[in-house]
Amino acid sequence: MSEGRKRLHPAAAILVVLGVGLAVVGLLVFGPLSGRDGPGPAPGPGQAPGPGASPGPTGGGAPRSEMSALAQRGRELFNIRGCTTCHTVDGSPGIGPSLLGVWGSERRLADGTVVVADAAYVRESIVDPMAKIVEGFLPSMTSYAWLGEEDIEALTAYIEWLGD
C-alpha cells in the first residue's frame, strides 16, 4: 500500500458493502419499472421525465436547451440502468450526488481536491467510480465499465444537458 493512501476503516467498509447491496437490490426491484416509454407510473421525485416531457426551467429560470437525440438516449439509459436508484436530476439529495447542474461545476472530493465535472470526469465516474469520491458521499457506486462507448457517450450527453 502506498504511503499516501489511507486504509478504509472496517465499519466504513461494511457501510460500503451495504450501500452497494442496497443499490443492487434497488436496481433489481425498481430498475425495470423506471424509464418505460409506455403507460405506467410517472417518474418519482428526482427521476428523469419520459419522452415528450417538458424540460422545465433550470435554477436560473431560463429554459433548457432542446435535448439532442444522444441526450434523450442517455436519459433512457439513466432510468433503465437504475441510475435513479442513487442519483437525482432535480437537485434533491440521494445516496449519490444529484446530477442537476453538475456539468462544468467544480466538485470537491473526499480527499480535498477539486475537479471540474467535464466529459472526462463523467466518463471516469461511470467506469471507475471509486477513483474520485465526491465529498459527503460514501464510495458505494459500482462500476459500469461494461457499458458500451455509445452508452457512456449518451449518459454523458444527458448529464451535460442537465447542466445547461
PASETOR-142021 format. One record per residue (C-alpha): residue number from 0; chain; x, y, z. Coordinates in pm, whole numbers, plus 50000, padded with zeros to 5 digits. Example, Ala and Ser with C-alpha at 12.3 -4.5 7.8 and 13.67 -1.06 7.14 Angstrom:
PASETOR-142021
+------+-------+-------+-------+-------+
| resi | chain |     X |     Y |     Z |
+------+-------+-------+-------+-------+
|    0 |     A | 51230 | 49550 | 50780 |
|    1 |     A | 51367 | 49894 | 50714 |
+------+-------+-------+-------+-------+
This chain:
PASETOR-142021
+------+-------+-------+-------+-------+
| resi | chain |     X |     Y |     Z |
+------+-------+-------+-------+-------+
|    0 |     A | 50000 | 50000 | 50000 |
|    1 |     A | 50142 | 50340 | 49906 |
|    2 |     A | 50224 | 50591 | 50175 |
|    3 |     A | 49966 | 50845 | 50053 |
|    4 |     A | 49669 | 50606 | 50063 |
|    5 |     A | 49461 | 50564 | 50376 |
|    6 |     A | 49312 | 50236 | 50487 |
|    7 |     A | 48935 | 50213 | 50496 |
|    8 |     A | 48802 | 50168 | 50850 |
|    9 |     A | 48629 | 49827 | 50888 |
|   10 |     A | 48297 | 49994 | 50978 |
|   11 |     A | 48318 | 50211 | 50666 |
|   12 |     A | 48390 | 49901 | 50458 |
|   13 |     A | 48073 | 49740 | 50594 |
|   14 |     A | 47876 | 50055 | 50504 |
|   15 |     A | 48018 | 50047 | 50153 |
|   16 |     A | 47917 | 49683 | 50110 |
|   17 |     A | 47569 | 49757 | 50245 |
|   18 |     A | 47538 | 50061 | 50016 |
|   19 |     A | 47636 | 49864 | 49709 |
|   20 |     A | 47399 | 49585 | 49814 |
|   21 |     A | 47112 | 49831 | 49853 |
|   22 |     A | 47191 | 49984 | 49515 |
|   23 |     A | 47186 | 49641 | 49352 |
|   24 |     A | 46859 | 49549 | 49524 |
|   25 |     A | 46713 | 49885 | 49417 |
|   26 |     A | 46824 | 49822 | 49060 |
|   27 |     A | 46675 | 49474 | 49060 |
|   28 |     A | 46348 | 49584 | 49219 |
|   29 |     A | 46294 | 49932 | 49075 |
|   30 |     A | 46519 | 49949 | 48769 |
|   31 |     A | 46284 | 49762 | 48534 |
|   32 |     A | 45994 | 49985 | 48642 |
|   33 |     A | 46160 | 50316 | 48560 |
|   34 |     A | 46223 | 50475 | 48225 |
|   35 |     A | 45946 | 50299 | 48035 |
|   36 |     A | 45807 | 50470 | 47729 |
|   37 |     A | 45464 | 50313 | 47768 |
|   38 |     A | 45191 | 50355 | 48025 |
|   39 |     A | 45286 | 50332 | 48387 |
|   40 |     A | 45354 | 50549 | 48687 |
|   41 |     A | 45505 | 50891 | 48636 |
|   42 |     A | 45868 | 50933 | 48735 |
|   43 |     A | 45916 | 50991 | 49105 |
|   44 |     A | 46099 | 51284 | 49258 |
|   45 |     A | 46445 | 51313 | 49109 |
|   46 |     A | 46377 | 51075 | 48821 |
|   47 |     A | 46422 | 51182 | 48463 |
|   48 |     A | 46092 | 51255 | 48290 |
|   49 |     A | 45995 | 51036 | 47997 |
|   50 |     A | 45990 | 51126 | 47629 |
|   51 |     A | 45780 | 51426 | 47536 |
|   52 |     A | 45803 | 51580 | 47882 |
|   53 |     A | 45880 | 51948 | 47907 |
|   54 |     A | 46237 | 52004 | 48017 |
|   55 |     A | 46128 | 52280 | 48255 |
|   56 |     A | 46336 | 52565 | 48390 |
|   57 |     A | 46684 | 52543 | 48532 |
|   58 |     A | 46777 | 52703 | 48861 |
|   59 |     A | 46801 | 53046 | 48695 |
|   60 |     A | 46455 | 53024 | 48542 |
|   61 |     A | 46582 | 53009 | 48184 |
|   62 |     A | 46453 | 52726 | 47966 |
|   63 |     A | 46697 | 52444 | 47898 |
|   64 |     A | 46831 | 52384 | 47551 |
|   65 |     A | 46648 | 52128 | 47341 |
|   66 |     A | 46763 | 51778 | 47420 |
|   67 |     A | 46964 | 51608 | 47146 |
|   68 |     A | 46883 | 51253 | 47037 |
|   69 |     A | 47203 | 51138 | 47210 |
|   70 |     A | 47099 | 51304 | 47538 |
|   71 |     A | 46750 | 51152 | 47505 |
|   72 |     A | 46914 | 50810 | 47474 |
|   73 |     A | 47120 | 50896 | 47783 |
|   74 |     A | 46803 | 50985 | 47974 |
|   75 |     A | 46652 | 50647 | 47879 |
|   76 |     A | 46966 | 50466 | 47991 |
|   77 |     A | 46976 | 50670 | 48313 |
|   78 |     A | 46633 | 50533 | 48402 |
|   79 |     A | 46668 | 50181 | 48259 |
|   80 |     A | 47010 | 50111 | 48412 |
|   81 |     A | 46892 | 50215 | 48758 |
|   82 |     A | 47096 | 50535 | 48795 |
|   83 |     A | 46787 | 50691 | 48958 |
|   84 |     A | 46831 | 50448 | 49247 |
|   85 |     A | 47112 | 50668 | 49379 |
|   86 |     A | 47122 | 50988 | 49169 |
|   87 |     A | 46851 | 51250 | 49125 |
|   88 |     A | 46815 | 51502 | 48844 |
|   89 |     A | 46622 | 51767 | 49036 |
|   90 |     A | 46876 | 51871 | 49299 |
|   91 |     A | 46719 | 51667 | 49579 |
|   92 |     A | 46951 | 51459 | 49799 |
|   93 |     A | 47013 | 51093 | 49725 |
|   94 |     A | 47258 | 50815 | 49800 |
|   95 |     A | 47481 | 50969 | 49535 |
|   96 |     A | 47513 | 51330 | 49422 |
|   97 |     A | 47229 | 51491 | 49228 |
|   98 |     A | 47332 | 51545 | 48867 |
|   99 |     A | 47132 | 51864 | 48814 |
|  100 |     A | 47373 | 52141 | 48725 |
|  101 |     A | 47683 | 51927 | 48782 |
|  102 |     A | 47824 | 51973 | 48430 |
|  103 |     A | 48103 | 52230 | 48427 |
|  104 |     A | 48091 | 52281 | 48803 |
|  105 |     A | 48376 | 52234 | 49046 |
|  106 |     A | 48335 | 51923 | 49262 |
|  107 |     A | 48512 | 51894 | 49597 |
|  108 |     A | 48628 | 51539 | 49651 |
|  109 |     A | 48663 | 51339 | 49973 |
|  110 |     A | 49043 | 51377 | 49957 |
|  111 |     A | 49009 | 51759 | 49949 |
|  112 |     A | 49097 | 51807 | 49583 |
|  113 |     A | 48870 | 51993 | 49345 |
|  114 |     A | 48787 | 51876 | 48992 |
|  115 |     A | 48571 | 52015 | 48712 |
|  116 |     A | 48280 | 51794 | 48606 |
|  117 |     A | 48353 | 51757 | 48236 |
|  118 |     A | 48333 | 51469 | 47989 |
|  119 |     A | 48650 | 51303 | 48120 |
|  120 |     A | 48531 | 51326 | 48483 |
|  121 |     A | 48185 | 51189 | 48399 |
|  122 |     A | 48331 | 50901 | 48196 |
|  123 |     A | 48574 | 50812 | 48475 |
|  124 |     A | 48292 | 50828 | 48730 |
|  125 |     A | 48092 | 50578 | 48524 |
|  126 |     A | 48371 | 50328 | 48456 |
|  127 |     A | 48583 | 50374 | 48772 |
|  128 |     A | 48355 | 50536 | 49032 |
|  129 |     A | 48599 | 50478 | 49319 |
|  130 |     A | 48865 | 50695 | 49154 |
|  131 |     A | 48711 | 51023 | 49268 |
|  132 |     A | 48458 | 51025 | 49552 |
|  133 |     A | 48254 | 51345 | 49594 |
|  134 |     A | 48288 | 51492 | 49942 |
|  135 |     A | 47999 | 51398 | 50169 |
|  136 |     A | 47916 | 51071 | 49991 |
|  137 |     A | 48019 | 50714 | 50061 |
|  138 |     A | 48209 | 50524 | 49792 |
|  139 |     A | 47916 | 50299 | 49705 |
|  140 |     A | 47876 | 50312 | 49327 |
|  141 |     A | 47956 | 50003 | 49128 |
|  142 |     A | 48145 | 50026 | 48800 |
|  143 |     A | 47955 | 50047 | 48474 |
|  144 |     A | 48267 | 49980 | 48266 |
|  145 |     A | 48070 | 49705 | 48092 |
|  146 |     A | 47859 | 49969 | 47914 |
|  147 |     A | 47948 | 50029 | 47550 |
|  148 |     A | 48115 | 50356 | 47449 |
|  149 |     A | 47794 | 50471 | 47278 |
|  150 |     A | 47601 | 50429 | 47604 |
|  151 |     A | 47867 | 50613 | 47804 |
|  152 |     A | 47861 | 50896 | 47549 |
|  153 |     A | 47480 | 50907 | 47570 |
|  154 |     A | 47484 | 50924 | 47951 |
|  155 |     A | 47749 | 51195 | 47933 |
|  156 |     A | 47537 | 51396 | 47686 |
|  157 |     A | 47238 | 51368 | 47922 |
|  158 |     A | 47442 | 51485 | 48223 |
|  159 |     A | 47575 | 51773 | 48011 |
|  160 |     A | 47217 | 51865 | 47918 |
|  161 |     A | 47124 | 51865 | 48288 |
|  162 |     A | 47393 | 52127 | 48339 |
|  163 |     A | 47253 | 52364 | 48076 |
+------+-------+-------+-------+-------+
